[in-house]
């Protein structure tokens, strides 16, 4: 897939539960990332699913 980049996937099963990282997909566009993430993680019932391009996430603490 040309131009693909990593997208981090976050979700929660109920609105009162904190959001957690559940995995990653590689896609060239947001539309593709949505399809890939919803297909890959469809076995669980999510109340909220979030997809973020990795390049948009800032690292606050560098690992030792």
Predicted model as a PDB file, atoms N, CA, C, CB and O in Angstrom, pLDDT in the B-factor column:
MODEL        1                                                                  
ATOM      1  N   UNK A   1       0.849  -1.174   0.000  1.00 52.00           N  
ATOM      2  CA  UNK A   1       0.000   0.000   0.000  1.00 52.00           C  
ATOM      3  C   UNK A   1       0.897   1.240   0.000  1.00 52.00           C  
ATOM      4  CB  UNK A   1      -0.967  -0.004   1.227  1.00 52.00           C  
ATOM      5  O   UNK A   1       1.615   1.476   0.971  1.00 52.00           O  
ATOM      6  N   UNK A   2       0.867   2.009  -1.037  1.00 69.00           N  
ATOM      7  CA  UNK A   2       1.699   3.197  -1.161  1.00 69.00           C  
ATOM      8  C   UNK A   2       1.149   4.326  -0.303  1.00 69.00           C  
ATOM      9  CB  UNK A   2       1.792   3.638  -2.623  1.00 69.00           C  
ATOM     10  O   UNK A   2      -0.056   4.579  -0.288  1.00 69.00           O  
ATOM     11  N   UNK A   3       2.048   5.007   0.416  1.00 89.00           N  
ATOM     12  CA  UNK A   3       1.623   6.135   1.233  1.00 89.00           C  
ATOM     13  C   UNK A   3       0.967   5.762   2.544  1.00 89.00           C  
ATOM     14  CB  UNK A   3       0.698   6.966   0.465  1.00 89.00           C  
ATOM     15  O   UNK A   3       0.432   6.630   3.233  1.00 89.00           O  
ATOM     16  N   UNK A   4       0.995   4.488   2.903  1.00 95.00           N  
ATOM     17  CA  UNK A   4       0.364   4.065   4.156  1.00 95.00           C  
ATOM     18  C   UNK A   4       1.155   4.594   5.339  1.00 95.00           C  
ATOM     19  CB  UNK A   4       0.256   2.526   4.227  1.00 95.00           C  
ATOM     20  O   UNK A   4       2.382   4.688   5.286  1.00 95.00           O  
ATOM     21  N   UNK A   5       0.456   4.934   6.394  1.00 97.00           N  
ATOM     22  CA  UNK A   5       1.081   5.373   7.630  1.00 97.00           C  
ATOM     23  C   UNK A   5       0.372   4.698   8.807  1.00 97.00           C  
ATOM     24  CB  UNK A   5       1.034   6.926   7.761  1.00 97.00           C  
ATOM     25  O   UNK A   5      -0.761   4.241   8.660  1.00 97.00           O  
ATOM     26  N   UNK A   6       1.018   4.630   9.959  1.00 97.00           N  
ATOM     27  CA  UNK A   6       0.382   3.998  11.112  1.00 97.00           C  
ATOM     28  C   UNK A   6      -0.687   4.896  11.746  1.00 97.00           C  
ATOM     29  CB  UNK A   6       1.435   3.637  12.151  1.00 97.00           C  
ATOM     30  O   UNK A   6      -0.496   6.103  11.891  1.00 97.00           O  
ATOM     31  N   UNK A   7      -1.789   4.295  12.111  1.00 98.00           N  
ATOM     32  CA  UNK A   7      -2.888   4.955  12.821  1.00 98.00           C  
ATOM     33  C   UNK A   7      -3.103   4.188  14.116  1.00 98.00           C  
ATOM     34  CB  UNK A   7      -4.212   5.004  11.950  1.00 98.00           C  
ATOM     35  O   UNK A   7      -3.290   2.971  14.092  1.00 98.00           O  
ATOM     36  N   UNK A   8      -3.079   4.875  15.229  1.00 98.00           N  
ATOM     37  CA  UNK A   8      -3.304   4.241  16.529  1.00 98.00           C  
ATOM     38  C   UNK A   8      -4.807   4.199  16.801  1.00 98.00           C  
ATOM     39  CB  UNK A   8      -2.551   5.008  17.670  1.00 98.00           C  
ATOM     40  O   UNK A   8      -5.535   5.145  16.498  1.00 98.00           O  
ATOM     41  N   UNK A   9      -5.254   3.088  17.376  1.00 97.00           N  
ATOM     42  CA  UNK A   9      -6.680   2.873  17.602  1.00 97.00           C  
ATOM     43  C   UNK A   9      -6.931   2.807  19.111  1.00 97.00           C  
ATOM     44  CB  UNK A   9      -7.173   1.566  16.891  1.00 97.00           C  
ATOM     45  O   UNK A   9      -6.284   2.043  19.829  1.00 97.00           O  
ATOM     46  N   UNK A  10      -7.868   3.610  19.569  1.00 96.00           N  
ATOM     47  CA  UNK A  10      -8.254   3.679  20.971  1.00 96.00           C  
ATOM     48  C   UNK A  10      -9.752   3.420  21.062  1.00 96.00           C  
ATOM     49  CB  UNK A  10      -7.880   5.062  21.600  1.00 96.00           C  
ATOM     50  O   UNK A  10     -10.497   3.746  20.138  1.00 96.00           O  
ATOM     51  N   UNK A  11     -10.196   2.832  22.177  1.00 95.00           N  
ATOM     52  CA  UNK A  11     -11.620   2.521  22.302  1.00 95.00           C  
ATOM     53  C   UNK A  11     -12.015   2.371  23.770  1.00 95.00           C  
ATOM     54  CB  UNK A  11     -11.961   1.238  21.527  1.00 95.00           C  
ATOM     55  O   UNK A  11     -11.183   2.307  24.674  1.00 95.00           O  
ATOM     56  N   UNK A  12     -13.326   2.318  23.949  1.00 94.00           N  
ATOM     57  CA  UNK A  12     -13.894   1.943  25.253  1.00 94.00           C  
ATOM     58  C   UNK A  12     -15.213   1.237  24.984  1.00 94.00           C  
ATOM     59  CB  UNK A  12     -14.099   3.202  26.193  1.00 94.00           C  
ATOM     60  O   UNK A  12     -15.892   1.503  23.993  1.00 94.00           O  
ATOM     61  N   UNK A  13     -15.558   0.329  25.894  1.00 93.00           N  
ATOM     62  CA  UNK A  13     -16.766  -0.460  25.704  1.00 93.00           C  
ATOM     63  C   UNK A  13     -17.997   0.193  26.307  1.00 93.00           C  
ATOM     64  CB  UNK A  13     -16.582  -1.823  26.295  1.00 93.00           C  
ATOM     65  O   UNK A  13     -19.117  -0.103  25.891  1.00 93.00           O  
ATOM     66  N   UNK A  14     -17.814   1.066  27.267  1.00 93.00           N  
ATOM     67  CA  UNK A  14     -18.920   1.798  27.873  1.00 93.00           C  
ATOM     68  C   UNK A  14     -18.473   3.234  28.109  1.00 93.00           C  
ATOM     69  CB  UNK A  14     -19.383   1.128  29.206  1.00 93.00           C  
ATOM     70  O   UNK A  14     -17.295   3.470  28.376  1.00 93.00           O  
ATOM     71  N   UNK A  15     -19.381   4.195  28.017  1.00 91.00           N  
ATOM     72  CA  UNK A  15     -18.998   5.599  28.181  1.00 91.00           C  
ATOM     73  C   UNK A  15     -18.305   5.920  29.511  1.00 91.00           C  
ATOM     74  CB  UNK A  15     -20.211   6.453  28.050  1.00 91.00           C  
ATOM     75  O   UNK A  15     -17.520   6.866  29.573  1.00 91.00           O  
ATOM     76  N   UNK A  16     -18.575   5.166  30.560  1.00 93.00           N  
ATOM     77  CA  UNK A  16     -17.978   5.451  31.869  1.00 93.00           C  
ATOM     78  C   UNK A  16     -16.588   4.835  32.038  1.00 93.00           C  
ATOM     79  CB  UNK A  16     -18.888   4.944  32.967  1.00 93.00           C  
ATOM     80  O   UNK A  16     -15.886   5.151  32.999  1.00 93.00           O  
ATOM     81  N   UNK A  17     -16.187   3.966  31.120  1.00 93.00           N  
ATOM     82  CA  UNK A  17     -14.883   3.296  31.199  1.00 93.00           C  
ATOM     83  C   UNK A  17     -13.842   4.177  30.491  1.00 93.00           C  
ATOM     84  CB  UNK A  17     -14.941   1.854  30.551  1.00 93.00           C  
ATOM     85  O   UNK A  17     -14.138   4.752  29.443  1.00 93.00           O  
ATOM     86  N   UNK A  18     -12.639   4.287  31.045  1.00 96.00           N  
ATOM     87  CA  UNK A  18     -11.601   5.085  30.373  1.00 96.00           C  
ATOM     88  C   UNK A  18     -11.249   4.531  28.990  1.00 96.00           C  
ATOM     89  CB  UNK A  18     -10.342   5.140  31.239  1.00 96.00           C  
ATOM     90  O   UNK A  18     -11.367   3.333  28.734  1.00 96.00           O  
ATOM     91  N   UNK A  19     -10.825   5.413  28.131  1.00 96.00           N  
ATOM     92  CA  UNK A  19     -10.376   5.035  26.796  1.00 96.00           C  
ATOM     93  C   UNK A  19      -9.040   4.305  26.926  1.00 96.00           C  
ATOM     94  CB  UNK A  19     -10.248   6.288  25.863  1.00 96.00           C  
ATOM     95  O   UNK A  19      -8.204   4.677  27.749  1.00 96.00           O  
ATOM     96  N   UNK A  20      -8.841   3.259  26.106  1.00 95.00           N  
ATOM     97  CA  UNK A  20      -7.563   2.541  26.138  1.00 95.00           C  
ATOM     98  C   UNK A  20      -7.092   2.257  24.718  1.00 95.00           C  
ATOM     99  CB  UNK A  20      -7.693   1.220  26.937  1.00 95.00           C  
ATOM    100  O   UNK A  20      -7.879   2.196  23.773  1.00 95.00           O  
ATOM    101  N   UNK A  21      -5.787   2.088  24.604  1.00 96.00           N  
ATOM    102  CA  UNK A  21      -5.186   1.770  23.310  1.00 96.00           C  
ATOM    103  C   UNK A  21      -5.449   0.303  23.019  1.00 96.00           C  
ATOM    104  CB  UNK A  21      -3.651   2.082  23.295  1.00 96.00           C  
ATOM    105  O   UNK A  21      -5.155  -0.560  23.846  1.00 96.00           O  
ATOM    106  N   UNK A  22      -6.006   0.013  21.839  1.00 96.00           N  
ATOM    107  CA  UNK A  22      -6.315  -1.384  21.514  1.00 96.00           C  
ATOM    108  C   UNK A  22      -5.509  -1.915  20.334  1.00 96.00           C  
ATOM    109  CB  UNK A  22      -7.786  -1.525  21.216  1.00 96.00           C  
ATOM    110  O   UNK A  22      -5.527  -3.115  20.059  1.00 96.00           O  
ATOM    111  N   UNK A  23      -4.796  -1.021  19.628  1.00 96.00           N  
ATOM    112  CA  UNK A  23      -3.994  -1.518  18.526  1.00 96.00           C  
ATOM    113  C   UNK A  23      -3.669  -0.459  17.503  1.00 96.00           C  
ATOM    114  CB  UNK A  23      -4.692  -2.642  17.865  1.00 96.00           C  
ATOM    115  O   UNK A  23      -3.716   0.740  17.774  1.00 96.00           O  
ATOM    116  N   UNK A  24      -3.335  -0.936  16.314  1.00 97.00           N  
ATOM    117  CA  UNK A  24      -2.872  -0.049  15.250  1.00 97.00           C  
ATOM    118  C   UNK A  24      -3.261  -0.631  13.899  1.00 97.00           C  
ATOM    119  CB  UNK A  24      -1.340   0.162  15.333  1.00 97.00           C  
ATOM    120  O   UNK A  24      -3.348  -1.847  13.730  1.00 97.00           O  
ATOM    121  N   UNK A  25      -3.491   0.253  12.948  1.00 97.00           N  
ATOM    122  CA  UNK A  25      -3.689  -0.153  11.551  1.00 97.00           C  
ATOM    123  C   UNK A  25      -2.796   0.723  10.685  1.00 97.00           C  
ATOM    124  CB  UNK A  25      -5.203  -0.030  11.115  1.00 97.00           C  
ATOM    125  O   UNK A  25      -2.417   1.821  11.090  1.00 97.00           O  
ATOM    126  N   UNK A  26      -2.464   0.245   9.508  1.00 97.00           N  
ATOM    127  CA  UNK A  26      -1.706   1.029   8.539  1.00 97.00           C  
ATOM    128  C   UNK A  26      -2.639   1.367   7.388  1.00 97.00           C  
ATOM    129  CB  UNK A  26      -0.437   0.258   8.035  1.00 97.00           C  
ATOM    130  O   UNK A  26      -3.262   0.484   6.798  1.00 97.00           O  
ATOM    131  N   UNK A  27      -2.729   2.662   7.074  1.00 97.00           N  
ATOM    132  CA  UNK A  27      -3.630   3.101   6.007  1.00 97.00           C  
ATOM    133  C   UNK A  27      -3.125   4.394   5.392  1.00 97.00           C  
ATOM    134  CB  UNK A  27      -5.061   3.289   6.542  1.00 97.00           C  
ATOM    135  O   UNK A  27      -2.384   5.146   6.024  1.00 97.00           O  
ATOM    136  N   UNK A  28      -3.530   4.646   4.154  1.00 96.00           N  
ATOM    137  CA  UNK A  28      -3.113   5.857   3.448  1.00 96.00           C  
ATOM    138  C   UNK A  28      -4.034   7.037   3.733  1.00 96.00           C  
ATOM    139  CB  UNK A  28      -3.065   5.597   1.958  1.00 96.00           C  
ATOM    140  O   UNK A  28      -3.621   8.191   3.612  1.00 96.00           O  
ATOM    141  N   UNK A  29      -5.291   6.752   4.114  1.00 96.00           N  
ATOM    142  CA  UNK A  29      -6.257   7.822   4.357  1.00 96.00           C  
ATOM    143  C   UNK A  29      -7.063   7.526   5.618  1.00 96.00           C  
ATOM    144  CB  UNK A  29      -7.198   7.996   3.144  1.00 96.00           C  
ATOM    145  O   UNK A  29      -7.087   6.396   6.106  1.00 96.00           O  
ATOM    146  N   UNK A  30      -7.719   8.557   6.132  1.00 95.00           N  
ATOM    147  CA  UNK A  30      -8.597   8.365   7.288  1.00 95.00           C  
ATOM    148  C   UNK A  30      -9.721   7.389   6.953  1.00 95.00           C  
ATOM    149  CB  UNK A  30      -9.183   9.712   7.751  1.00 95.00           C  
ATOM    150  O   UNK A  30     -10.051   6.525   7.765  1.00 95.00           O  
ATOM    151  N   UNK A  31     -10.306   7.517   5.778  1.00 96.00           N  
ATOM    152  CA  UNK A  31     -11.387   6.606   5.381  1.00 96.00           C  
ATOM    153  C   UNK A  31     -10.933   5.152   5.416  1.00 96.00           C  
ATOM    154  CB  UNK A  31     -11.891   6.957   3.979  1.00 96.00           C  
ATOM    155  O   UNK A  31     -11.654   4.287   5.912  1.00 96.00           O  
ATOM    156  N   UNK A  32      -9.735   4.881   4.890  1.00 97.00           N  
ATOM    157  CA  UNK A  32      -9.197   3.517   4.925  1.00 97.00           C  
ATOM    158  C   UNK A  32      -8.944   3.078   6.361  1.00 97.00           C  
ATOM    159  CB  UNK A  32      -7.897   3.423   4.106  1.00 97.00           C  
ATOM    160  O   UNK A  32      -9.241   1.939   6.720  1.00 97.00           O  
ATOM    161  N   UNK A  33      -8.399   3.969   7.185  1.00 97.00           N  
ATOM    162  CA  UNK A  33      -8.116   3.633   8.581  1.00 97.00           C  
ATOM    163  C   UNK A  33      -9.392   3.275   9.321  1.00 97.00           C  
ATOM    164  CB  UNK A  33      -7.411   4.795   9.283  1.00 97.00           C  
ATOM    165  O   UNK A  33      -9.402   2.347  10.129  1.00 97.00           O  
ATOM    166  N   UNK A  34     -10.459   3.995   9.056  1.00 95.00           N  
ATOM    167  CA  UNK A  34     -11.757   3.707   9.693  1.00 95.00           C  
ATOM    168  C   UNK A  34     -12.242   2.311   9.299  1.00 95.00           C  
ATOM    169  CB  UNK A  34     -12.816   4.777   9.295  1.00 95.00           C  
ATOM    170  O   UNK A  34     -12.674   1.535  10.151  1.00 95.00           O  
ATOM    171  N   UNK A  35     -12.169   2.000   8.017  1.00 95.00           N  
ATOM    172  CA  UNK A  35     -12.613   0.682   7.538  1.00 95.00           C  
ATOM    173  C   UNK A  35     -11.750  -0.416   8.156  1.00 95.00           C  
ATOM    174  CB  UNK A  35     -12.551   0.609   5.986  1.00 95.00           C  
ATOM    175  O   UNK A  35     -12.274  -1.408   8.663  1.00 95.00           O  
ATOM    176  N   UNK A  36     -10.428  -0.241   8.113  1.00 96.00           N  
ATOM    177  CA  UNK A  36      -9.527  -1.269   8.637  1.00 96.00           C  
ATOM    178  C   UNK A  36      -9.739  -1.478  10.128  1.00 96.00           C  
ATOM    179  CB  UNK A  36      -8.072  -0.891   8.365  1.00 96.00           C  
ATOM    180  O   UNK A  36      -9.824  -2.619  10.582  1.00 96.00           O  
ATOM    181  N   UNK A  37      -9.826  -0.393  10.901  1.00 95.00           N  
ATOM    182  CA  UNK A  37      -9.977  -0.500  12.360  1.00 95.00           C  
ATOM    183  C   UNK A  37     -11.328  -1.100  12.737  1.00 95.00           C  
ATOM    184  CB  UNK A  37      -9.819   0.879  13.017  1.00 95.00           C  
ATOM    185  O   UNK A  37     -11.398  -1.977  13.598  1.00 95.00           O  
ATOM    186  N   UNK A  38     -12.391  -0.637  12.102  1.00 92.00           N  
ATOM    187  CA  UNK A  38     -13.708  -1.178  12.457  1.00 92.00           C  
ATOM    188  C   UNK A  38     -13.840  -2.641  12.062  1.00 92.00           C  
ATOM    189  CB  UNK A  38     -14.812  -0.363  11.791  1.00 92.00           C  
ATOM    190  O   UNK A  38     -14.539  -3.400  12.733  1.00 92.00           O  
ATOM    191  N   UNK A  39     -13.181  -3.047  10.986  1.00 94.00           N  
ATOM    192  CA  UNK A  39     -13.202  -4.454  10.580  1.00 94.00           C  
ATOM    193  C   UNK A  39     -12.328  -5.309  11.495  1.00 94.00           C  
ATOM    194  CB  UNK A  39     -12.733  -4.596   9.128  1.00 94.00           C  
ATOM    195  O   UNK A  39     -12.743  -6.383  11.931  1.00 94.00           O  
ATOM    196  N   UNK A  40     -11.128  -4.833  11.783  1.00 93.00           N  
ATOM    197  CA  UNK A  40     -10.188  -5.600  12.596  1.00 93.00           C  
ATOM    198  C   UNK A  40     -10.667  -5.767  14.039  1.00 93.00           C  
ATOM    199  CB  UNK A  40      -8.828  -4.928  12.584  1.00 93.00           C  
ATOM    200  O   UNK A  40     -10.467  -6.822  14.641  1.00 93.00           O  
ATOM    201  N   UNK A  41     -11.288  -4.743  14.589  1.00 92.00           N  
ATOM    202  CA  UNK A  41     -11.674  -4.774  16.003  1.00 92.00           C  
ATOM    203  C   UNK A  41     -13.183  -4.921  16.209  1.00 92.00           C  
ATOM    204  CB  UNK A  41     -11.195  -3.517  16.689  1.00 92.00           C  
ATOM    205  O   UNK A  41     -13.693  -4.568  17.272  1.00 92.00           O  
ATOM    206  N   UNK A  42     -13.907  -5.439  15.204  1.00 87.00           N  
ATOM    207  CA  UNK A  42     -15.357  -5.545  15.287  1.00 87.00           C  
ATOM    208  C   UNK A  42     -15.851  -6.640  16.235  1.00 87.00           C  
ATOM    209  CB  UNK A  42     -15.908  -5.791  13.928  1.00 87.00           C  
ATOM    210  O   UNK A  42     -17.030  -6.657  16.590  1.00 87.00           O  
ATOM    211  N   UNK A  43     -14.976  -7.547  16.648  1.00 84.00           N  
ATOM    212  CA  UNK A  43     -15.439  -8.642  17.509  1.00 84.00           C  
ATOM    213  C   UNK A  43     -15.863  -8.150  18.894  1.00 84.00           C  
ATOM    214  CB  UNK A  43     -14.342  -9.692  17.652  1.00 84.00           C  
ATOM    215  O   UNK A  43     -16.591  -8.843  19.603  1.00 84.00           O  
ATOM    216  N   UNK A  44     -15.406  -6.947  19.282  1.00 82.00           N  
ATOM    217  CA  UNK A  44     -15.834  -6.359  20.546  1.00 82.00           C  
ATOM    218  C   UNK A  44     -16.872  -5.287  20.262  1.00 82.00           C  
ATOM    219  CB  UNK A  44     -14.630  -5.770  21.329  1.00 82.00           C  
ATOM    220  O   UNK A  44     -16.864  -4.672  19.196  1.00 82.00           O  
ATOM    221  N   UNK A  45     -17.763  -5.066  21.215  1.00 87.00           N  
ATOM    222  CA  UNK A  45     -18.780  -4.021  21.075  1.00 87.00           C  
ATOM    223  C   UNK A  45     -18.256  -2.752  21.726  1.00 87.00           C  
ATOM    224  CB  UNK A  45     -20.141  -4.457  21.715  1.00 87.00           C  
ATOM    225  O   UNK A  45     -18.162  -2.674  22.951  1.00 87.00           O  
ATOM    226  N   UNK A  46     -17.915  -1.758  20.917  1.00 89.00           N  
ATOM    227  CA  UNK A  46     -17.349  -0.507  21.417  1.00 89.00           C  
ATOM    228  C   UNK A  46     -18.408   0.567  21.466  1.00 89.00           C  
ATOM    229  CB  UNK A  46     -16.177  -0.052  20.548  1.00 89.00           C  
ATOM    230  O   UNK A  46     -19.212   0.697  20.543  1.00 89.00           O  
ATOM    231  N   UNK A  47     -18.417   1.348  22.552  1.00 91.00           N  
ATOM    232  CA  UNK A  47     -19.291   2.524  22.567  1.00 91.00           C  
ATOM    233  C   UNK A  47     -18.607   3.667  21.841  1.00 91.00           C  
ATOM    234  CB  UNK A  47     -19.649   2.938  24.020  1.00 91.00           C  
ATOM    235  O   UNK A  47     -19.272   4.512  21.242  1.00 91.00           O  
ATOM    236  N   UNK A  48     -17.269   3.698  21.889  1.00 93.00           N  
ATOM    237  CA  UNK A  48     -16.488   4.735  21.211  1.00 93.00           C  
ATOM    238  C   UNK A  48     -15.225   4.117  20.634  1.00 93.00           C  
ATOM    239  CB  UNK A  48     -16.135   5.894  22.182  1.00 93.00           C  
ATOM    240  O   UNK A  48     -14.557   3.323  21.297  1.00 93.00           O  
ATOM    241  N   UNK A  49     -14.905   4.474  19.420  1.00 93.00           N  
ATOM    242  CA  UNK A  49     -13.682   4.020  18.750  1.00 93.00           C  
ATOM    243  C   UNK A  49     -13.013   5.257  18.175  1.00 93.00           C  
ATOM    244  CB  UNK A  49     -13.983   2.945  17.621  1.00 93.00           C  
ATOM    245  O   UNK A  49     -13.644   6.036  17.461  1.00 93.00           O  
ATOM    246  N   UNK A  50     -11.723   5.440  18.490  1.00 95.00           N  
ATOM    247  CA  UNK A  50     -10.980   6.616  18.059  1.00 95.00           C  
ATOM    248  C   UNK A  50      -9.792   6.174  17.212  1.00 95.00           C  
ATOM    249  CB  UNK A  50     -10.507   7.456  19.279  1.00 95.00           C  
ATOM    250  O   UNK A  50      -9.116   5.199  17.542  1.00 95.00           O  
ATOM    251  N   UNK A  51      -9.541   6.888  16.126  1.00 96.00           N  
ATOM    252  CA  UNK A  51      -8.426   6.581  15.246  1.00 96.00           C  
ATOM    253  C   UNK A  51      -7.606   7.860  15.090  1.00 96.00           C  
ATOM    254  CB  UNK A  51      -8.920   6.033  13.853  1.00 96.00           C  
ATOM    255  O   UNK A  51      -8.128   8.909  14.713  1.00 96.00           O  
ATOM    256  N   UNK A  52      -6.303   7.749  15.390  1.00 97.00           N  
ATOM    257  CA  UNK A  52      -5.429   8.918  15.378  1.00 97.00           C  
ATOM    258  C   UNK A  52      -4.171   8.599  14.572  1.00 97.00           C  
ATOM    259  CB  UNK A  52      -5.060   9.352  16.828  1.00 97.00           C  
ATOM    260  O   UNK A  52      -3.537   7.570  14.804  1.00 97.00           O  
ATOM    261  N   UNK A  53      -3.801   9.472  13.621  1.00 97.00           N  
ATOM    262  CA  UNK A  53      -2.542   9.219  12.936  1.00 97.00           C  
ATOM    263  C   UNK A  53      -1.388   9.341  13.927  1.00 97.00           C  
ATOM    264  CB  UNK A  53      -2.354  10.196  11.751  1.00 97.00           C  
ATOM    265  O   UNK A  53      -1.332  10.299  14.698  1.00 97.00           O  
ATOM    266  N   UNK A  54      -0.479   8.392  13.911  1.00 95.00           N  
ATOM    267  CA  UNK A  54       0.620   8.395  14.881  1.00 95.00           C  
ATOM    268  C   UNK A  54       1.398   9.703  14.838  1.00 95.00           C  
ATOM    269  CB  UNK A  54       1.562   7.223  14.618  1.00 95.00           C  
ATOM    270  O   UNK A  54       1.874  10.165  15.875  1.00 95.00           O  
ATOM    271  N   UNK A  55       1.537  10.307  13.668  1.00 94.00           N  
ATOM    272  CA  UNK A  55       2.299  11.556  13.541  1.00 94.00           C  
ATOM    273  C   UNK A  55       1.658  12.702  14.332  1.00 94.00           C  
ATOM    274  CB  UNK A  55       2.418  11.948  12.067  1.00 94.00           C  
ATOM    275  O   UNK A  55       2.318  13.706  14.599  1.00 94.00           O  
ATOM    276  N   UNK A  56       0.382  12.567  14.708  1.00 95.00           N  
ATOM    277  CA  UNK A  56      -0.332  13.614  15.452  1.00 95.00           C  
ATOM    278  C   UNK A  56      -0.178  13.449  16.968  1.00 95.00           C  
ATOM    279  CB  UNK A  56      -1.816  13.601  15.081  1.00 95.00           C  
ATOM    280  O   UNK A  56      -0.648  14.289  17.735  1.00 95.00           O  
ATOM    281  N   UNK A  57       0.474  12.378  17.395  1.00 92.00           N  
ATOM    282  CA  UNK A  57       0.650  12.124  18.829  1.00 92.00           C  
ATOM    283  C   UNK A  57       2.024  12.612  19.251  1.00 92.00           C  
ATOM    284  CB  UNK A  57       0.479  10.610  19.163  1.00 92.00           C  
ATOM    285  O   UNK A  57       3.039  12.190  18.695  1.00 92.00           O  
ATOM    286  N   UNK A  58       2.054  13.494  20.227  1.00 90.00           N  
ATOM    287  CA  UNK A  58       3.320  14.000  20.741  1.00 90.00           C  
ATOM    288  C   UNK A  58       3.786  13.148  21.907  1.00 90.00           C  
ATOM    289  CB  UNK A  58       3.187  15.469  21.167  1.00 90.00           C  
ATOM    290  O   UNK A  58       2.995  12.797  22.783  1.00 90.00           O  
ATOM    291  N   UNK A  59       5.066  12.819  21.918  1.00 85.00           N  
ATOM    292  CA  UNK A  59       5.641  12.054  23.015  1.00 85.00           C  
ATOM    293  C   UNK A  59       6.094  13.019  24.109  1.00 85.00           C  
ATOM    294  CB  UNK A  59       6.828  11.175  22.521  1.00 85.00           C  
ATOM    295  O   UNK A  59       6.917  13.901  23.863  1.00 85.00           O  
ATOM    296  N   UNK A  60       5.557  12.852  25.310  1.00 87.00           N  
ATOM    297  CA  UNK A  60       5.869  13.754  26.412  1.00 87.00           C  
ATOM    298  C   UNK A  60       7.062  13.316  27.219  1.00 87.00           C  
ATOM    299  CB  UNK A  60       4.695  13.884  27.309  1.00 87.00           C  
ATOM    300  O   UNK A  60       7.825  14.150  27.708  1.00 87.00           O  
ATOM    301  N   UNK A  61       7.234  12.016  27.365  1.00 85.00           N  
ATOM    302  CA  UNK A  61       8.349  11.483  28.147  1.00 85.00           C  
ATOM    303  C   UNK A  61       9.096  10.497  27.281  1.00 85.00           C  
ATOM    304  CB  UNK A  61       7.860  10.810  29.468  1.00 85.00           C  
ATOM    305  O   UNK A  61       8.507   9.563  26.738  1.00 85.00           O  
ATOM    306  N   UNK A  62      10.382  10.703  27.154  1.00 78.00           N  
ATOM    307  CA  UNK A  62      11.199   9.801  26.352  1.00 78.00           C  
ATOM    308  C   UNK A  62      11.549   8.565  27.173  1.00 78.00           C  
ATOM    309  CB  UNK A  62      12.483  10.512  25.857  1.00 78.00           C  
ATOM    310  O   UNK A  62      11.982   8.692  28.318  1.00 78.00           O  
ATOM    311  N   UNK A  63      11.369   7.370  26.609  1.00 75.00           N  
ATOM    312  CA  UNK A  63      11.735   6.163  27.350  1.00 75.00           C  
ATOM    313  C   UNK A  63      13.239   6.131  27.669  1.00 75.00           C  
ATOM    314  CB  UNK A  63      11.342   4.913  26.546  1.00 75.00           C  
ATOM    315  O   UNK A  63      14.065   6.624  26.901  1.00 75.00           O  
ATOM    316  N   UNK A  64      13.560   5.551  28.801  1.00 74.00           N  
ATOM    317  CA  UNK A  64      14.971   5.473  29.219  1.00 74.00           C  
ATOM    318  C   UNK A  64      15.701   4.420  28.427  1.00 74.00           C  
ATOM    319  CB  UNK A  64      15.086   5.168  30.718  1.00 74.00           C  
ATOM    320  O   UNK A  64      16.896   4.208  28.636  1.00 74.00           O  
TER     321      UNK A  64                                                      
ENDMDL                                                                          
END                                                                             
